[in-house]
Amino acid sequence: MSAQTTLHLIIHGRVQGVYFRDSMRREAQKLGVAGWVRNRSDGTVEAVVQGEADAMEAIVRWAHRGPEFAQVMQVDSEAAEGVYTGFEILY
C-alpha cells in the first residue's frame, strides 16, 4: 500500500464565482484524491486533499491553475492530518 499524503491548501486570487469548488471536486475524483473544498469569507478557497504522491502533485498543480475563469495568484500549502473518503464541497 502506498503512503497517503494530506495537505491543507489556501488558494488566493479570483477563485470564487468561477466554479472553482465544483471543478476541483471533479478533478479530485478523476485523480482519486479524497478530501474537501470550500469558499472562505475572505475570498479565498480552502481545501484539504489526501492521496498518493502522483495524484497529490497533480491536484496541487491543478490548484495553481484552477478552472478556466479563475485567476490563481498564490497557493499556500501545509501538511495536514485526518482520514478522508471521497471528495466533497463544504458549505
Secondary structure, DSSP 8 states (H G I E B T S, - for coil): ----EEEEEEEEEE-SSSSHHHHHHHHHHHHT-EEEEEE-TTS-EEEEEEE-HHHHHHHHHHHHH-STT-EEEEEEEEE------SEEE--
